[in-house]
Amino acid sequence: MDILRLLDSSGWIDGYEIQEYRRWADGFYRKIKIIFADQSILFAREYIDESERNYSFHWQSESGAMLARWDNAPHHKHIATFPHHKHLRSEEIVASGAISLEEILEFIGKTAFGA
């Protein structure tokens, strides 16, 4: 799993727990908890197969306050990038294109750690 190399090589990631991982011929499901140097946490879930991709990346502070969440649950039809969207700490929901765990980690690295 290429993501493990990224998790292991990022100096601003304190640790991670692979809570679930399943792989089959044309896809996978992974659920990972990632703890950053500031003790904020990312809960990452992805399901990918040849015809479907579902994801949720929930980033929260050490105290549990949501910092941001990206997902593609089909419940915000008014968003231009439906079903992809981002929840902000202000409880606002904004447009967001399809995004990967690697892109989320890059965003958090730049935003929170200047990486």
Residue pairs with C-beta under 8 A, 6 or more apart in sequence:
1 21
1 30
3 30
3 32
3 101
3 102
6 102
6 105
7 13
7 16
7 32
7 34
7 105
10 105
10 109
10 115
11 37
11 115
12 36
12 37
12 109
12 112
12 113
12 115
13 34
13 35
13 36
13 37
13 105
14 35
14 36
14 37
14 39
15 34
15 35
16 32
16 33
16 34
16 35
17 32
17 33
18 30
18 31
18 32
19 31
19 32
19 33
20 29
20 30
20 31
21 28
21 29
21 30
21 31
22 28
22 29
22 30
24 49
26 49
26 50
27 47
27 48
27 49
27 50
28 46
28 47
28 48
29 45
29 46
29 47
29 48
30 44
30 45
30 46
31 43
31 44
31 45
32 42
32 43
32 44
32 101
33 41
33 42
33 43
33 44
34 41
34 42
34 44
34 105
35 41
36 42
36 108
36 112
36 113
37 113
38 62
38 112
38 113
39 62
40 59
40 60
40 61
40 62
40 67
40 108
40 112
41 59
41 60
41 62
42 57
42 58
42 59
42 60
42 104
42 105
42 108
43 56
43 57
43 58
43 60
44 55
44 56
44 57
44 58
44 101
44 104
45 54
45 55
45 56
45 57
46 53
46 54
46 55
46 101
47 53
47 54
47 55
53 72
53 98
54 72
54 73
55 70
55 71
55 72
55 99
55 101
56 69
56 70
56 71
56 73
57 69
57 70
57 71
57 99
57 101
57 104
58 66
58 69
59 66
59 67
59 68
59 69
59 104
59 108
60 66
60 67
61 67
65 89
66 87
66 89
67 89
68 86
68 87
68 88
68 89
69 86
69 87
70 84
70 85
70 86
70 87
70 96
70 99
70 104
71 84
71 85
71 87
72 83
72 84
72 85
72 98
73 83
74 82
74 83
75 83
76 82
76 83
76 85
76 93
79 85
79 93
79 94
79 95
80 95
81 95
81 96
81 97
84 95
84 96
84 97
84 98
84 99
85 93
85 94
85 95
85 96
86 93
86 94
86 95
86 96
87 93
88 94
109 115
